[in-house]
């Protein structure tokens, strides 16, 4: 191992380092989600409800079989490398082999099962092409996990940006010349291939792992065994959001899936904040779990989640129909009702995922798995009634109910394991969103005016709330920022309070 790799493994220096890593990760996720959203809009408008329904179903279905490695192996390798950077050579070779092997097996099962669920002409060919592309995305995510473990968020961001830029650009060109869903899927595959190539080059160039070791079957076996609880939890976790799409396809068909897919975009497109913060928080919590300071990163991460997701969920009550109709067209206007339910579920999912990361850092993996299983069982049970009776809207309600249960059980386990975290930083976004809701209700604004006005009021209220309720968050993120007089006085009397 050379000096450069060792230096990359040094712990986070301060809050500015944490913020820098978070911003780079967010940049990659934001651009990626924007590109994905543009792609979805183009397909929905150009190819219609049924073909978009097939596309949305495959994107929801295949990850049910490939996510095992991402949530199990990726997370475990990231946690291990954060603690033991000297293990990079064997983690990179044996871990990647395990990741590919698990992914290929999962994809094979998914293609066999999926072939019985898609019956439209050409849909099975699309299933194969998109399935391979999604598997390559998972392999790229493993390379990204290695880079994240060494705090190389900037490098990870570049690889992710290449994928989305290539995929969306090629797909837009294909649709502009009248291409089919199959040709769009081939364009998507091109972006996935590009990301694997760029990710491999980045790992070799930046981390310089030296000569990779031979595959070690004992290491592969150990990784797979340790990944099982997290992998099961990951499969169950993604099934909470994807099983309803599968059930809709089987019970109601691709047209309903198309409507639900539009509504789901307003949830999925914003989950990048959750995953970005989790990717930055997990290595820090893993390093500091033994000292008891890791919970501080959890408290800040959870508060940032609320600050981002609460205004989206509340704003959906006032703006969902206008946004859906404007972006996707009047044919999809009925999807607005499901948007309201799913954005509310998104708030709870963000909190649940943050708690899940904290429990993983505390090595409470089994609890994560059984809680996810419980939530999934509830989701399937509610969907069995809700989908036949209420279609895609019923599926959205079932998702919200399942997330209420999952976040509650995970929170209970965190309190049992680590005590009650400080809730003070979370009060600021809650207060700000209440002011925003009151403003929108009082003005009765709609459309673009409601979106713009609500955003301005919320941002102003949030800045004021943080300043008054949790000024220490400002100090840790921006050490040079002035504090209110009472907080500065506390710092002068007790220097430990500022640390």
N, C-alpha and C positions, 0 to 999 in steps of 0.2 A: 504493500500500500504506500502510495507516495504522499508527500506533504500536502498536496492540494486536496486530496480526498479527506485527509484527517482534518484539515481546516474547515472543510465543508460540513463536518459533523459537529462543529462546535455548537453549543446551545444558543438559543436566541439571546441576543445581547440585551435588548430592552424593548419597550413598547413600540419604538419606531421600527425595529426589525420585524416585530409581529405585524405592524401595519403594512410595511412594505411587502412582506410575503402574502398578506391577505389581498392587497391591491393587485398584485400580479396574477394571483389565482382568480380573483374576481374578473379581471380583464379578459382572461381566457374564457371564462364561463359566460360572461356577458356577450362577447362577440360570438361565441359558439351558439348561444341560445338565440341571439338575434338572427344569425344565419339560418338556424333550424326553423325559426318562426317564419322567416321569409319563404323558405322552401315549402313549408306546410301551406302557407297562404297561396303560393303559386299553384301547388298541386290541387288544393281544394277548389280554387277558382277555375283552373284550366281543365281539370279532368272530371269534376263533378263529385257528388256525394258518394256514390258507390265505389268508384276507384280510389277515392281518398279514404273511404272506409277500409278497403283492403290494405292500403299502405299503413294506416293507423293501427290496424289489427296486428300486422306483422311486427311493427316496431314495439308494440306492447307485448306480443306473445313470445318472440324469440328470447328476449332477456330473462324470461322466467327460467330458462334452461342454461343460460350462460352466466348469470349473475353470481352463481355460487363462488366462482374463483375470484371475482372482483371484491366481494364483501368479506370473503374468508381469507384467501391467500394474499391479496393486495394489502389488506389491513394488517394482517399478522406480520408480513415482511416489512411494512412501513414502521410498525412498532418496534420490531427487532433491530432494524438498521439504525433507528433513532437512538437506541440504547447501546448497540454494539456495531459501530460503523466498520470495524475491521472485518466483518463477515460479508462485506460487499461481494467479493468474487464468487463465493459459493451460493449466496442468495441470488445473484444475477443469473447464474447458469442453471443451477438446480431449481431455483424458484420459477424461472421462466419456463423451464421444461414442464414443471408441474402445472403451471398456468395454462400452457398450450394444451397439454393432455386433458385436463379437466374441461377446458373450453370446447375441444373437439368432440368429446363424448357428449357434453350437454347439447351442442348444436345438432349432432346426429339424432338424438332423441327428439329435439324440438322439430326438426324437419319431418320426421316420421309422423309425429302426432299432428303437426300443423297441416300436413297434406290432406288429412281427413276433414279439416275445418274450413279450408278455402276451396271453393268449387267453381269460382268464376273463371272464364277462359283466360289463360295466361297467368293466373294467380300463383300457381305452384312454382313457375319459373321465377317470379318475383320473390317468392318466399326463399328460394335457394340463394339468389343473388344478395338480397338484403341480409339473409342469415350469415353469409360469409363476411359481409361488410361489418356487421355488428360484432362478430367474433374478432375481427381485426381491431375494432375499436376497443374491445376488452383487453387484447394484448398490449395495445398502446397505453391503456390505463395502468397496466402493470409497470411499464417503463416510467410512466408518470409518478407512480407511487414510490419508486426508487429515488427519483429526483426530489420528490417532496420530503422524503426521509432525511435528505441532506440539505433541506431548505433552499433547493434550487428552483424556486417557484417561477422565476423569470424564464428559465430554460423550458420548464414544463409548459408554460403559457405559449411559447412560440410553436411547439409541436401541435398543441390543440388548435391554435389559430390556423395553421396550415390545413388541417383536416377540413374544418368548416368552410374556409374560404374556397378551397378547391371543390368540395362537394356542392356547395350552393351555386357557385359560378357555372360549373358544368351542367347542373340540373336546370338552371335558368336558361342557358343556351338551348338545351334539349327541348324544353317546353316552348320556347319562343319559336322554334322551327316545327312545332306540332308533334313532338315526340310522345311516345306512349309511357305508361307507368313502368314498363320493363326497362326502357332506355334511361329513364330517370333513375331507376335503381342502379343501373350500371354506373351512372355518373356518381352516385353516392358511394359506390364501391371504390371508385377512383380516389376519392378523398380519403377513404380509410387506408388504402394502400400507401398514400403519400404520408399519412401521419405515422404509420409504423416505421417507414424509412427514416423520416426526420427524427423520431423518438430514439431509434437505435443509434443514429449518428450523434445525437446530443448526449446520450449516456456515455458513449465511448469518449467523446471529446471533452466533456466537462468533468466527469467523475474520474476518468482515467483509471479504470479498475485493474489495469494491467492484464496479464494473461489469465483468461478465465479458467477456472478449475474444471476438471472432468465432472460429469454428472455423478452426483452422489445419491444412490438410491435411499440411503438412510436419511439424508437431509430431505429428499422429496417426500418420503413417507412421513417424516416428522411434520413437515409443513402441511401436508394434506390432513393428518390427524388433528393438528391444532386448528386447522381452518374449518373443520366440520361444524362446530357450534355456530361460528360466525357465518359460515356459508349457508347453513340451514336458516339462520335468522335473516340473512340477506334475501334468500329466495322467498321466504314468507313475507318479508318486508315489502319487496317489490310486488309480490302478488296482491298485497293490500290495495295497490293502485292499478294493477293490471288484470287481475282475475275478473273484474267486472266487464272489461272489454272483451275478454274471451267468452264470458257468459252471454254478453250482448250479441256477439257474433253467432253463437250457437242458437240463441232463442229468438232474436229479433232480426238478425242479418246485417249486412254491411252498411245499409243506409242509416240505421240507428247508431252504428259504430262511428260513422262519419260525423253525426251531430255530437256524439259524446267526445269524439276526438277533438273537435273544435273547442268544446268547453274545457277539456283536459289540457289543452295548450296553455290556457291562462293559469293553470297550476304548474305544469311541468316546466314551462318557460322561465319561471321564477325560482325554481328549486336550486339554481346554481349558487345562490347565496348560502344556502344550507351546506351544500357539498364543499364549497370553497372554504368556508369557515371551519368545517370539520377537518378538512385536509391540513389546515394550518394549526388547528387546536390539538389534534391527536398527538403529534410528535411532542409538543410542549407538555401536555398532560402526562404522557408516558414517561418523560424524563423526570418530571417533578412529582409524580404520584407518591413516591416514598417520603417526600418532604412535607406533603400536605398542602403545598402551594398551587397544585394543579387546578384546584377548584376555582381559583381566581380567573383562570382562562375560561373555564366553563361559564362563570357568571357573566363575564363580558360578552362571550359568544352568544349566550341565550338572550341577552338584552339587545344585541345587534339584530338577532333573528326577529325579535318582536318589533323592533323599530322598522324593519323592512316589510314584514308580511302583514302586520295589522292594518296599515292604511290600504293595502291592496284588497284585503278581505272586506273591510268596511266600505271602501269606495265602490266595490262591485255592486252593492245594493242600489247605488245611485246611477251607475254608468254602464252596467254590463250590456244591456240591449244595444245601446248606441255603439259601443266599441265593437261588439260582434258583427253588427250589421255593416258598420263602416269598413272593417278589415276584411271580413269573409264574404259579405254580400247578404242580401235579404233572404236568400234560400236557407241560411243558417241562423236566422234570428231566434228561433225557438230554443237554441242552445244556451241562451242567456240565463235561463232559470238554473241550469246545472252549473253555470259559472259561479253563481253566488254560493252554492253549497260546496263546490270544490275549492274555492279560494279560502273559505272558512276552514276546510280540512287542511289546507296548506299551512296555516298558522300552527295547528296542532302537530302536523308532521314535522315542521321545522324544530319545534321544541322537543318532540320525541327523538328526532335524530341527534340533536345535541346531547340529550341525556344518554342516548345509546353510546355515543362516542365516549362520554365520561365513564360509563360503566365498563366499556372495553379497556380504557386506560387503567381502571381499577381491577382488571382481570375478573370481572363478573360476567363472563360470556354466557354461561348457562341461563342466567336470568333473562338476558337479552333474547335468547332463542325461544324460551317457553312463553314469554310475553308476546312475541311476534306471532307465535302459533295461536295463541288465544284470540288475538285481534283478527287474524285471518279467518278463524272459524266463525267468529261473529260476522265478519264481512260476507262470507259465503252464505251463511244462514239468512241474513237480511236480504241479500241479493236474490235468493231463491224465491222470495215473495215479491220483492220490490221491482225486479226487472219485468216479469210477466205482467204485473199490475200497472207499472208506471214507466217502463222503458228506461231510457238513458237518465232521466231525472231521478228515478228510483235508485239507479246505480250510484249516482253522485251522493245521495243521502246516505246510502249504505257505507260509502267511504268515510263520510264525516263521523258516523257513529263508531266505526272501527277505530278511527284516530283518537276519538275521545277516550276510548277504553285503553288503547296502547299508551298514550301519553300519560294517562293517570297511573297505570301500573308501573311504567318506567320511572316516573317521578317518585313513587312510593319506594321502589328499590334503591334509588339514589339517596333518599333520606335515610333509609335503613343502613346504607353502606358508609355514608360520608357525613351524615347530619344535614340539617336544613341550610341550603346555600343562602347567601344574602339576596334579597329580592329588591333592594333599594334601586339599583340601576334600571330594573325593569319597569319601575313606576313611571319614569319619564315618557317612554313611548305610549304607554297606556293613557296617560293624561293627555298627550298630544293628539292621539287619535280620537279621543272623546270630544275634544274641541273641534276637530275637523268634521266629525259626524254632526255635531250641533250646527255648525256653519252650513253644511250642505242641506240639512233638513230645514233650516230657517230660510235660506235663500231660494230653495226649490229650483236651483240651477240644474240644467241637464246638458248632456252632450259634452262638447269640448270645453265649455265654460266650467262645468262641474269638475272635469278632470284637472284643468289648470288651476281653478280656484281652490279646490281641495288640496292639491299638491302644495301651493303656496302657503295656505293656512297651516297645514301639517308641518312643513319644514320650519316655519317660524315658531310654532308652538313647541316643536321638539327641541329646537335650540334653546328656547327659554326654559323648558322643563329640565333639560340636562343641566343647565347652568344653576338652577335653583335646587334641584333634588339630588343630583349625582355629580357635583363638580370634580370629584376625584377621578372620574373617567376622563375628563379633559386633561387633567394634569398628567396622567399616565400615558395618554396617547400623544399629547403635545406638551412636553415638559416646560416649554417657555411661555405657555399661555397664562395670562393673569387669572387669578381666582377671585371669587367674591371675598369681601373683607373678612367675614366670619371664618371662612375656610382657610384663608391665608394665616389668620391668627392662630388657628389650631395647629398649622404646620410649624409656626414659630415656637409654640409652646412644646410641641411633641414632634421632633423630627422623624420619629419612627412612623408617624401617621402618613408621611409623604412617600414612604418607600413601598 
